[in-house]
Amino acid sequence: MSDDSSDAKQSGFSLGKLAPLAILAAGLGAFFALDLGQYVTLDTLKENREVLQTFVAENAAIAVTIYMGVYALMVAFSLPGALIATLTGGFLFGTLFGGLATVVAATIGATIVFLIAKTALGDTLRAKAGPGIQKMEAGFQKNAFSYLLVLRLVPLFPFFLVNLAPAFLGVKLRTFMIATFFGIISGTFVFASVGNCLVALFDKVGAPNPGHIVQPEVFVPMLWRSQPAF
């Protein structure tokens, strides 16, 4: 065995551990290279709503599975547009089922990032996270579950950073998953409720924009705004 191979083994590094980071980097690059962000808009949802609603009505289980898979990948790749995706969940599946599907998918996506950060690639992701981790360290050391729950309820830090920091600061996987699941419920259901209102909004105002969301039937649920799952 060569010296290089011996050193790599001792440090716990292997090419196999590069695979998750390579996949995430490739996915993020493809998203921007193919300009997929143009499809994650309210206009796109409005233009395709009849096709989507018909598909959901005829293939409910498949539709939910596809939605959850796409949402989990968006969170795992830290892609923009998760707010629109959350609204879409409420629009297609209703507040209850859309909200629940989003919570589960977001938790899965966040857990993927958490697990990758636990590998030898942690140093690379730590550099991406920046000094924000240091600001969280004391809170996690005092009570990891309660602190993570608060961070999920109140958007003090970006969602992707809250996915990474617990992995670097020794939070257990079970604690991370439970706190994430329950912490994002309130905000996710708020936006799923708003998404459920988009049917009436589309019929009323035509091409939507953020200003249209500030309508009585849409704005009232947002009074209870917390952090959405993104």
C-alpha positions as CSV (number, residue, x, y, z in Angstrom):
1,M,0.0,0.0,0.0
2,S,1.3,3.4,-0.9
3,D,2.0,6.2,1.6
4,D,-0.7,8.3,0.0
5,S,-3.3,5.5,0.5
6,S,-2.1,4.9,4.0
7,D,-2.5,8.6,4.9
8,A,-5.9,8.7,3.3
9,K,-7.0,5.7,5.3
10,Q,-5.7,7.2,8.6
11,S,-7.5,10.5,8.0
12,G,-10.8,8.7,7.2
13,F,-10.8,10.1,3.7
14,S,-11.9,8.2,0.6
15,L,-13.1,9.0,-2.9
16,G,-16.4,7.4,-1.9
17,K,-17.0,10.2,0.6
18,L,-16.7,12.7,-2.2
19,A,-19.7,11.3,-4.0
20,P,-22.4,13.1,-1.9
21,L,-20.8,16.5,-2.3
22,A,-20.2,15.9,-6.0
23,I,-23.9,15.0,-6.4
24,L,-25.0,18.1,-4.5
25,A,-22.7,20.3,-6.5
26,A,-23.8,18.8,-9.8
27,G,-27.5,19.2,-8.9
28,L,-27.0,22.8,-7.9
29,G,-25.0,23.5,-11.1
30,A,-27.6,21.9,-13.3
31,F,-30.4,23.9,-11.7
32,F,-28.8,27.2,-12.7
33,A,-27.2,26.0,-16.0
34,L,-30.6,24.8,-17.2
35,D,-32.4,27.8,-15.8
36,L,-34.9,25.6,-13.9
37,G,-35.7,28.5,-11.6
38,Q,-37.9,30.0,-14.3
39,Y,-40.4,27.1,-13.7
40,V,-40.6,27.6,-9.9
41,T,-43.0,30.6,-10.1
42,L,-46.6,31.4,-9.4
43,D,-47.1,32.1,-13.1
44,T,-46.0,28.6,-14.0
45,L,-48.3,27.1,-11.4
46,K,-51.2,29.2,-12.8
47,E,-50.5,28.3,-16.4
48,N,-50.3,24.5,-15.6
49,R,-52.9,24.3,-12.9
50,E,-55.5,22.3,-14.9
51,V,-53.0,19.7,-16.0
52,L,-51.6,19.4,-12.5
53,Q,-55.0,19.2,-10.8
54,T,-56.1,16.6,-13.3
55,F,-53.0,14.5,-12.6
56,V,-53.5,14.8,-8.9
57,A,-57.1,13.7,-9.1
58,E,-56.3,10.7,-11.2
59,N,-53.0,9.7,-9.6
60,A,-53.1,11.1,-6.0
61,A,-50.5,8.7,-4.5
62,I,-48.0,9.1,-7.4
63,A,-48.5,12.9,-7.3
64,V,-47.8,13.2,-3.6
65,T,-44.7,10.9,-4.0
66,I,-43.3,13.0,-6.8
67,Y,-44.0,16.3,-4.9
68,M,-42.3,15.0,-1.8
69,G,-39.3,13.7,-3.7
70,V,-38.8,17.0,-5.6
71,Y,-39.3,19.0,-2.4
72,A,-36.8,16.9,-0.5
73,L,-34.2,17.3,-3.3
74,M,-34.8,21.1,-3.3
75,V,-34.0,21.3,0.4
76,A,-31.0,18.8,0.1
77,F,-29.5,20.8,-2.7
78,S,-30.4,24.2,-1.0
79,L,-32.2,25.3,-4.2
80,P,-34.2,28.5,-4.3
81,G,-37.9,28.3,-4.7
82,A,-39.0,26.3,-1.7
83,L,-41.5,28.9,-0.7
84,I,-43.2,28.5,-4.1
85,A,-43.0,24.7,-3.7
86,T,-44.7,25.0,-0.3
87,L,-47.5,27.0,-1.8
88,T,-47.8,24.5,-4.6
89,G,-48.3,21.7,-2.0
90,G,-51.2,23.5,-0.5
91,F,-52.6,24.4,-3.9
92,L,-52.5,20.8,-5.2
93,F,-53.3,18.8,-2.0
94,G,-55.0,21.2,0.4
95,T,-53.8,22.6,3.6
96,L,-53.8,19.4,5.7
97,F,-52.3,16.9,3.2
98,G,-50.1,19.5,1.4
99,G,-48.7,20.8,4.7
100,L,-48.0,17.3,6.0
101,A,-46.3,16.1,2.8
102,T,-44.2,19.3,2.9
103,V,-43.1,18.8,6.5
104,V,-42.1,15.2,5.9
105,A,-40.3,16.1,2.7
106,A,-38.5,19.0,4.2
107,T,-37.4,17.0,7.2
108,I,-36.0,14.3,4.8
109,G,-34.1,16.9,2.8
110,A,-32.7,18.6,5.8
111,T,-31.6,15.2,7.2
112,I,-29.7,14.4,4.0
113,V,-27.7,17.6,4.4
114,F,-27.2,16.9,8.1
115,L,-25.8,13.4,7.3
116,I,-23.5,14.7,4.6
117,A,-22.1,17.3,7.0
118,K,-21.3,14.5,9.4
119,T,-18.9,12.9,6.9
120,A,-15.3,13.9,6.0
121,L,-16.9,16.6,3.8
122,G,-17.9,18.5,6.9
123,D,-15.0,20.9,6.7
124,T,-16.0,21.9,3.2
125,L,-19.6,22.6,4.3
126,R,-18.4,24.3,7.4
127,A,-16.5,26.8,5.2
128,K,-19.7,27.4,3.3
129,A,-21.7,28.0,6.5
130,G,-19.2,30.7,7.7
131,P,-19.1,32.3,11.1
132,G,-22.8,31.9,11.7
133,I,-22.1,28.5,13.3
134,Q,-20.2,30.1,16.1
135,K,-23.2,32.2,17.0
136,M,-25.2,29.1,17.5
137,E,-22.7,27.0,19.4
138,A,-23.6,28.1,22.9
139,G,-27.3,27.5,22.3
140,F,-26.7,23.9,21.1
141,Q,-24.4,23.1,24.0
142,K,-27.0,24.3,26.5
143,N,-30.0,22.4,25.2
144,A,-29.8,21.1,21.6
145,F,-33.4,20.1,21.2
146,S,-35.0,23.3,22.5
147,Y,-32.5,25.5,20.7
148,L,-33.0,23.8,17.4
149,L,-36.8,23.9,17.9
150,V,-36.6,27.7,18.4
151,L,-34.4,28.1,15.3
152,R,-37.0,26.2,13.2
153,L,-39.8,28.3,14.6
154,V,-38.1,31.7,14.3
155,P,-36.1,32.5,11.2
156,L,-33.0,33.8,12.9
157,F,-30.7,32.0,10.5
158,P,-31.0,30.7,6.9
159,F,-32.6,27.2,6.7
160,F,-29.6,25.6,5.1
161,L,-27.3,26.9,7.9
162,V,-29.6,25.4,10.6
163,N,-29.3,22.1,8.7
164,L,-25.5,22.2,8.9
165,A,-24.7,23.7,12.3
166,P,-26.2,20.8,14.4
167,A,-24.0,18.3,12.5
168,F,-20.8,20.3,13.3
169,L,-21.8,20.8,16.9
170,G,-22.5,17.2,17.9
171,V,-26.3,17.1,17.8
172,K,-27.7,13.6,17.6
173,L,-29.6,12.5,14.4
174,R,-32.7,11.7,16.3
175,T,-32.7,15.1,18.1
176,F,-32.2,16.8,14.8
177,M,-35.0,15.0,13.0
178,I,-37.6,15.4,15.7
179,A,-36.9,19.1,16.4
180,T,-36.9,19.8,12.6
181,F,-40.2,18.0,12.0
182,F,-42.1,19.7,14.8
183,G,-40.3,23.0,14.4
184,I,-41.3,23.6,10.8
185,I,-44.9,22.5,11.2
186,S,-46.5,25.8,12.1
187,G,-44.8,27.8,9.3
188,T,-45.3,25.1,6.7
189,F,-49.0,24.8,7.4
190,V,-49.4,28.6,7.2
191,F,-48.0,28.7,3.7
192,A,-49.8,25.5,2.7
193,S,-53.0,27.3,3.7
194,V,-52.0,30.3,1.6
195,G,-51.4,27.9,-1.3
196,N,-54.8,26.4,-0.8
197,C,-56.2,30.0,-1.3
198,L,-54.4,30.4,-4.6
199,V,-57.3,28.7,-6.5
200,A,-59.6,31.6,-5.7
201,L,-56.7,34.1,-6.2
202,F,-55.9,32.9,-9.7
203,D,-59.6,33.2,-10.7
204,K,-59.8,36.7,-9.2
205,V,-56.7,38.5,-10.4
206,G,-55.3,36.7,-13.4
207,A,-51.5,36.7,-13.4
208,P,-50.4,36.6,-9.7
209,N,-47.6,38.5,-8.1
210,P,-46.5,38.9,-4.5
211,G,-48.8,41.9,-4.0
212,H,-51.9,39.8,-4.7
213,I,-51.1,37.6,-1.8
214,V,-52.0,40.6,0.5
215,Q,-55.7,40.0,0.0
216,P,-58.0,39.4,3.0
217,E,-58.6,35.7,2.2
218,V,-54.9,35.1,1.8
219,F,-53.4,37.6,4.2
220,V,-55.3,36.4,7.3
221,P,-53.5,33.1,7.6
222,M,-50.2,34.9,7.2
223,L,-50.8,36.9,10.4
224,W,-49.6,33.6,12.0
225,R,-46.5,33.5,10.0
226,S,-43.6,31.5,11.2
227,Q,-40.6,30.0,9.3
228,P,-41.6,28.0,6.2
229,A,-39.7,24.8,5.4
230,F,-36.9,26.2,3.3
